[in-house]
Structure formats: structure tokens, C-alpha cells
């Protein structure tokens, strides 16, 4: 990005700040070169976030120490689960699940794999489900526990999902979003899901192939906000995943819908069979166990 582009970006961001569009200003600023903290892009991001803090329904100074600590994460961090683009992505995936599954969760037992900071599992808990979230990263687990410490039917457990997790028992529903792509032993992960529930919602990165035995491993360590702990990101073909579930007695329901598309995540793409592993290539399914 040359100086003219940087100057243009700064002007656009400052105009957005002036009209009160702080989210857009922050988004533009994140696209500018990030170097020394004194750079204009950093200052714009700080201005945007400070103004958003001022507009909070409850000012930070009035929060309890724990709630303030939690809120400050969303002010000071801008990547991973704190990236604003994650908000729309989360809403679209949960909305699709509710369109298919419904919103009746009272008395259900739900397992969320890769629970992150609790944004998704807590929704089902508030709707009445008994929810367990398994998450590999201590920082994510701690923040989720602090955020939802008053929610007695929501439990977040630190657990290495490369290991067998079937000891947690049976569930009415398993939510497996954006996890296959960070688990090297992903087939073991899916086998656990199929043993533990008759209903699995699955969303992940894939490779562009229709070969039911194709999987490509991509080195993502240090290149991704939630990179695999092993460094290897598996990208099975959609046909690979569907074959596993069919072989284990499940019906396949594809949700390769454009209404799931969000920023760089695309679900309604057409296969070229070129083994592409672009991070934008994603698929979304629900699987249900065949009866009888």
C-alpha cells in the first residue's frame, strides 16, 4: 500500500468518525499499515473504540471489577473472537441452526466444541439447555467463565479436542463450528460426535474437491488468529465429511446457502475440483441419525 492509498484510507476513516460511524472507521483503520502505535491508523482505532465505550449503556467505571475486565477485552483486542466481522458470522451460523433445528432448547443437553469465549453456547443455555462447551485455550476458557459466571446451566471446560471426548456422555445436539480446520485428528473428532449425538451441526473450511477420500493439510501456525495448536489445518473435501457420516448411519442435510456468506467466508461456491484450500471456502451441514 503506497502513501497515496494510506492517505486516502485515513481520510475515509476520519470522515466516518466525523459522521459517527465508528465501526466503519475502525474497520478501515485495520486495513491500514500497523506499525508504530503513533501512526494515524492506530489513533483512529483508539478514537473509535473510546467513543464506543462512551456510548455503552453502562459506563466502564460503573461496572464491577470482573465485568470491567471482561468489557476491556472487547475494547483493546481486535483479532480472533474480538474482530467485528466475527459478530455477523456468529449470528448467521446460529440463525441457520435455529431455522433448521428450532428454538426449543428447554431441557435439551447441548455440547459445543471449540467454545471460544462463549458467544454461541451461552445462547442455547439462556434458552434452557444444559450446555457444556469444550475449549482448548486457557485464555478463552477463563474469559467465557467470567462472562457467564452467573449462568448455572452453562459450563466451559478446558479440553484438548485432539483427544477422545466421549466421556462427556450423550447429547441431544452437538455444535461443531470452525473446529475441524484446527484439529489434526479431525476424523477421530467426528467419530466422537457421531457416537455422542443423533444430531450434529457442522461448519468448517474445506478443500475444493469432490473426491470422498481427499484431505489436504495446510500449515497455518502463526498465520491465523485461531491457528491449530499442532500447526496443521486439515481441509477435507465436503465429500469426505459426508462419506464419514453416511457410513455411520447419518442422513446428510446440506446448507450451502448464500445467506451464510460473511465478508471472507463463502458457503455457496461451486466446485472447480482444483484442490484449492483458500480460507474462504467453507461448508455447513446438519447430520441426523437414521432411525431403524
C-alpha positions, -999 to 999 in steps of 0.1 A, spaced: 0 0 0 16 33 -11 14 67 6 -15 79 -15 -36 48 -6 -27 53 31 -37 90 30 -69 81 13 -77 54 39 -70 79 67 -94 105 51 -121 79 47 -117 67 83 -117 103 97 -149 111 77 -165 80 92 -155 92 127 -169 126 119 -204 112 110 -204 88 139 -198 56 121 -172 43 145 -175 7 135 -167 15 98 -139 39 109 -123 11 129 -127 -14 100 -109 10 76 -82 17 101 -75 -20 105 -68 -22 68 -41 4 70 -4 -4 78 0 -11 115 34 -1 127 44 23 155 15 30 179 17 67 170 5 60 134 -27 75 122 -43 41 118 -37 32 154 -51 66 166 -82 62 145 -89 28 160 -84 41 195 -107 71 189 -134 48 175 -132 24 205 -131 51 231 -162 67 216 -179 33 216 -170 29 253 -187 63 260 -218 51 243 -221 19 264 -253 16 283 -233 13 315 -200 33 315 -170 11 323 -163 30 355 -197 18 369 -190 -19 362 -178 -44 388 -141 -52 385 -148 -85 368 -173 -71 343 -149 -42 336 -121 -67 329 -144 -86 305 -156 -54 287 -120 -42 283 -112 -73 262 -137 -61 236 -122 -26 237 -85 -34 234 -84 -66 213 -94 -66 176 -85 -100 163 -99 -135 166 -131 -136 186 -129 -98 191 -129 -89 154 -161 -71 145 -165 -93 114 -170 -123 138 -203 -108 151 -221 -112 118 -206 -146 111 -217 -159 145 -253 -145 140 -256 -161 106 -245 -195 116 -267 -196 148 -296 -182 128 -292 -211 103 -291 -236 131 -323 -222 146 -340 -222 111 -333 -260 109 -334 -271 145 -359 -246 160 -356 -226 192 -370 -251 217 -340 -259 239 -356 -263 273 -344 -295 289 -320 -303 260 -284 -313 265 -261 -294 241 -223 -298 235 -204 -270 218 -170 -280 205 -144 -251 203 -165 -229 226 -142 -199 223 -153 -171 246 -188 -184 250 -207 -164 224 -226 -193 209 -231 -218 237 -245 -192 260 -274 -186 236 -286 -221 239 -281 -221 277 -303 -190 280 -329 -208 260 -330 -235 287 -305 -261 275 -278 -277 297 -247 -267 278 -211 -279 280 -185 -261 260 -151 -277 254 -123 -253 245 -86 -258 242 -72 -224 250 -70 -213 287 -75 -176 279 -107 -183 261 -120 -206 288 -113 -181 315 -130 -152 297 -161 -174 289 -163 -185 326 -161 -149 338 -186 -136 313 -212 -162 321 -204 -169 357 -240 -164 368 -254 -189 342 -256 -222 362 -266 -243 332 -235 -233 311 -202 -249 318 -169 -242 298 -142 -268 303 -106 -266 290 -100 -297 269 -77 -308 242 -100 -317 214 -73 -338 197 -82 -363 224 -113 -385 227 -140 -366 245 -167 -392 245 -165 -395 283 -188 -364 285 -217 -386 275 -247 -383 252 -262 -351 239 -293 -340 221 -273 -317 199 -236 -312 191 -225 -279 176 -192 -282 157 -184 -248 142 -150 -238 128 -133 -267 146 -124 -294 121 -100 -269 105 -79 -267 137 -79 -304 148 -53 -325 131 -70 -358 142 -103 -345 128 -117 -379 118 -114 -390 155 -132 -358 164 -161 -366 140 -163 -402 152 -168 -389 187 -196 -366 176 -214 -395 158 -212 -417 189 -224 -390 212 -254 -375 194 -280 -382 168 -279 -346 156 -247 -327 147 -244 -293 131 -210 -290 114 -193 -260 97 -157 -258 85 -131 -249 60 -128 -275 32 -108 -281 0 -122 -277 -35 -125 -314 -44 -153 -339 -49 -130 -368 -41 -146 -386 -10 -111 -395 3 -93 -362 -3 -79 -342 26 -51 -315 24 -32 -303 54 -22 -266 54 5 -251 76 -13 -223 95 7 -218 126 13 -181 131 -8 -172 101 -42 -174 117 -59 -158 147 -70 -192 160 -44 -214 143 -43 -252 151 -23 -260 182 -4 -286 161 1 -261 133 -16 -283 107 -50 -273 94 -69 -302 78 -91 -293 48 -111 -324 39 -133 -323 8 -170 -319 15 -175 -354 1 -150 -368 26 -171 -354 55 -203 -366 40 -189 -401 34 -179 -405 71 -214 -396 83 -232 -417 57 -210 -447 66 -220 -442 102 -258 -442 95 -265 -404 93 -286 -385 68 -268 -355 52 -285 -321 50 -265 -295 31 -269 -258 39 -246 -244 12 -266 -211 13 -256 -176 3 -273 -162 34 -244 -176 54 -218 -157 34 -200 -131 55 -171 -110 45 -144 -135 35 -164 -167 44 -183 -182 14 -207 -212 15 -225 -212 -18 -194 -216 -41 -193 -240 -70 -167 -268 -72 -139 -265 -97 -121 -296 -84 -88 -278 -84 -78 -287 -47 -80 -251 -37 -76 -245 0 -85 -208 2 -96 -199 37 -128 -185 23 -141 -220 12 -165 -232 38 -194 -256 41 -223 -260 66 -243 -292 73 -267 -307 97 -265 -345 101 -292 -366 117 -290 -403 126 -312 -426 105 -339 -443 126 -345 -481 124 
